[in-house]
Amino acid sequence: MNVGSMLPAFEPKLLRCQMKKVFFAESEPANQLDVTVEIGLKRRTKFSTRCTLAGMAAIGCFSWSAFACGPFFPNSLLDGGDTALLAAPVANFSSELARLQLPAAKFKASITTNDYATETIEGELADLRKALKAADGPSTDLPDILHRYRIEREKLVKYRKAMDVWAEGRYEEIDGKWGRKQSGSQPSLDSFGVKVIEGLPVEFADYFRGCLAWHAENTNEARLNWEQLLQRPASERKYRSTWAAYMLGKSWEEENPDQAITYFRQVQELAAQGYVDRLGLAAASLGWEARLHLAQDNFESAIELYLQQLASGDVSANISLSWTAAKIVGQKRRNFGPLAVNPRTRWVISSYLISHKDYLDYSNNGGDPTSSAVSIVSDWLTAVENAGVKDVESAEQLALAAYQAGEWDAAERWIQLAKSTPTTQWLQAKLLLRAGKSAPAAELLAKLTRLFPVDNTNTNPPARPGLQDGLRIEGFSYLTNQINVPSQMLAELGAIQLARREYTESLDALLRAGFWMDAAYVAERVLSVNELKTYVDRNWPGLPPPLKIRPPSMVETNADEVEVVEDYGARRMDFREEIRHLLARRLVRLDRLSEAREYFPKKLQPDFDLLLQNIIAGRNRSTRSSQRAEALFVAAQMIREQGMDLLGTEVEPDWRVHGGQFEEGVAVAQRASFTTNALLAASEDEITRAEANHAAPEQRFHYRYRAASFAWAAADFLPNNSDELAQVLCTAGSWLKNRDPDTADLFYKALVRRCRKTAIGAQADQMRWFPELDTNGVPIPWQPDPPIQIPEPEAEADAFFTPGPVMGYWYCLNRGNVLPDVIAAVRTDHQLSVSVEELIQANAQINTNQLKAGQKIYVPLASPSDANVPSSEPEQTLPDDFKPPYLPWKI
């Protein structure tokens, strides 16, 4: 049988390389429509492989974190309240199993490096070659026999592939359930012409006859051939005894589990006696025997056998043990007693509980869906205590299990029983925090961070890994894709220090832990700029980093629509460069330009130099007005296009930390809401500082306002009705028109008032807004869309209009429409002639100088007798000395 063809190409390598022991050569009879592949104890049909793998990942068989669709934000503590600080770490199930001291393996698993069909054929041919050489036959026959036997084996592979295709095509999903559908005829083994060749040693001939009977759905005949093989003298069955016993075990698995167990044990006995076991079937049979014990709820035996399989080098036993533990803890009537007494079963269950805190699904495997993680852990801890367990390493695991379940008193008891480890001390610090003892908790965390530094350069792994080496916190940081224990400890210390007003210490801890958003909040909003500068000069001088680390590529494009250039999970930061760059931008925002340059990354220093050059030129009172205007507008354009990197804020309001894409993370208002939290309560001093150290203005993409202000200053030096002035006002107003139309309206009014005689100003007056300019600064021709006829508005919604009893039509204005456009639309739509004066009489409340898009105009069929012609209000103008509200620097 072609085992390889039964495994989909998308199987993970870990599972794929372990599968040959399951169906290495011959599968269930082809008439069993649920042609199966076994992974550990989980049986599934081939068509459901993808769903089952997803399920295994969901219950935590693997260590990677799964995120919902959407943006992935690195972990932070300061915006999570006490929950983030007190979160329980989660262990890694496979790492915990690796720490278990298992007895020496009796058998060695064979790891598949090829597809199963090829490996089966090559393995059998290798054994056949040895058998033929040991026989007395002529050596000239050996190549011919091997060649002919390969052909027959390959025919069988082709038959199995045809069977797989046929079996897969016979199923379809109907109302959420898989069912049969009749499509095509079942392939026949006879049609492939597979036969037993002459010249085979008797054990190979017996075994292959059993294979043909098995695939021809003659199970009893297959068993007779394999049993006949096992009854031959030992000298005649050296190579195929383990194979025959293994397949006999498989043949009895459903019909007689006890008989199957007998044969699987025979595989192990034969291998121990020296019979050839090229494919590691003895190790694989341990897993199959364990599966049968598990089906009978003989949990202790199942775990012991899976552990033996794991000791043999078959890491797929990890998955089997995970499913076994899931079934055990999910029982409606749990009997943990015997499992708590046995040291190895106790280790497996404890390891499962502490590594599956967020993934427990007790409705699987007949479990109780009403069970909660808390009740299960509580039952387990009670069972272990009743068993009188004093094992200090088990105590460490149990302390973590108790903390995860919220059993604080039990966690404290187990911590006292366990030896002092990083994990128990970390949990002790969290318990101290829960008790409101932040000072001793901070002291303990500081001690731990010194013992386990984040930047530990020791590449030698510990002689024996501890529990802390497999712990993880869900999520990732800018330092590492997965948050390790030292980083989390250091970040928690930083959060405590912030609450204790130890601001510089907090920044240092958060920064070195890789919690960049938290560190940026402290650096940008809590520390004064002088405090930050002192810290950076002392701790992060302008020296090249010792290692070349890829700089961040998540930067805002400065377009109205920004896009994420790179996945956050792949971002690695050079924190020396980042904290210096943050300081540089903060100095620029405070107009301390001469101090800022040395803190910018080298790649940005030329841009900063050009910006500084133009700002100085714009401020030079001895320079001609036109030159000052040109320099200021160049500075304005640079700030608009490169503002995120030159003066943008790392957190609110610009959120450079997210490339400007999202408004999410540590914010002042959020921190202020934590004042009632027991642990992370923001002090009054912190909030006062954070409110004082704001951007000016405190608006999203605040640098766009600063850019517009520079353009406004440039406009002061340009004459009215000049093309240069019109381009400056139109361009700067367009920077704000979509995000802040009210502020942009100031530029529009100035454009119309000061530049009405220019092409840009005239078109702006016609459009009642900013025209689009081409690359040469020339307005792109524009014609307004005609007014649109609309249904008569409801009286309450449009009480503004009082046309009286006269019947007529209603029109809605588009941008740039004037009353003559309404007249033209009415003439086209209804062949009705009406004058401007009649429209004004029918719409007494409108101001003809302030028509806007969306405004509703009533068109009467006849002139109203009681309408009053409104007095035309003068066009709104700006005072000559008007300045926009966002001019942060003196010009």
Secondary structure, DSSP 8 states (H G I E B T S, - for coil): --HHHHS-TTS-HHHHTTGGGTSSS--S-TT-SS-EEEETTEEEEGGGHHHHHHHHHHTTSS-S----SS------STTSHHHHHH---B--HHHHHHHS-----SS------S-HHHHHHHHHHHHHHHHHHHSSS-TTHHHHHHHHHHHHHHHHHHHHHHHHHHHHHTEEEETTEEEE---S----SGGGT----TT--HHHHHHHHHHHHHHTT-HHHHHHHHHHHHTS-GGG-TTTHHHHHHHHHHHHTTT-HHHHHHHHHHHHHHHHTT---TT-HHHHHHHHHHHHHHHTT-HHHHHHHHHHHHHTT-TTHHHHHHHHHHHHHT-SS---HHHHHSHHHHHHHHHHHHH-TTT--TTGGG--TT--HHHHHHHHHHHHHHTT---HHHHHHHHHHHHHTT-HHHHHHHHHHS---HHHHHHHHHHHHHTT-HHHHHHHHHHHHHHS-TT----S--SS--GGGG-BBSS--SS-SSB-HHHHHHHHHHHHHHHTT-HHHHHHHHHHHT-HHHHHHIIIIIS-HHHHHHHHHHHS-S---SS-----------SSS----S-GGG----HHHHHHHHHHHHHHHTT-HHHHGGGS-GGGHHHHHHHHHHHHHHH-TTS-HHHHHHHHHHHHHHHHHHHHHHT--SSTTT-GGGTTS---S--HHHHHGGGG-SSS---HHHHHHHHHS--SS-STTHHHHHHHHHHHHHHTTS-TT-HHHHHHHHHHHHHHTTT-HHHHHHHHHHHHHH-TTSHHHHHHHHHTS---B-TTS-B--------EEE----TTTTTT---TT--EEEEE--TT--HHHHHHHHHHHH-----HHHHHHH-TT--GGG--TT-EEEEESS--SS-------------TT---S---S--
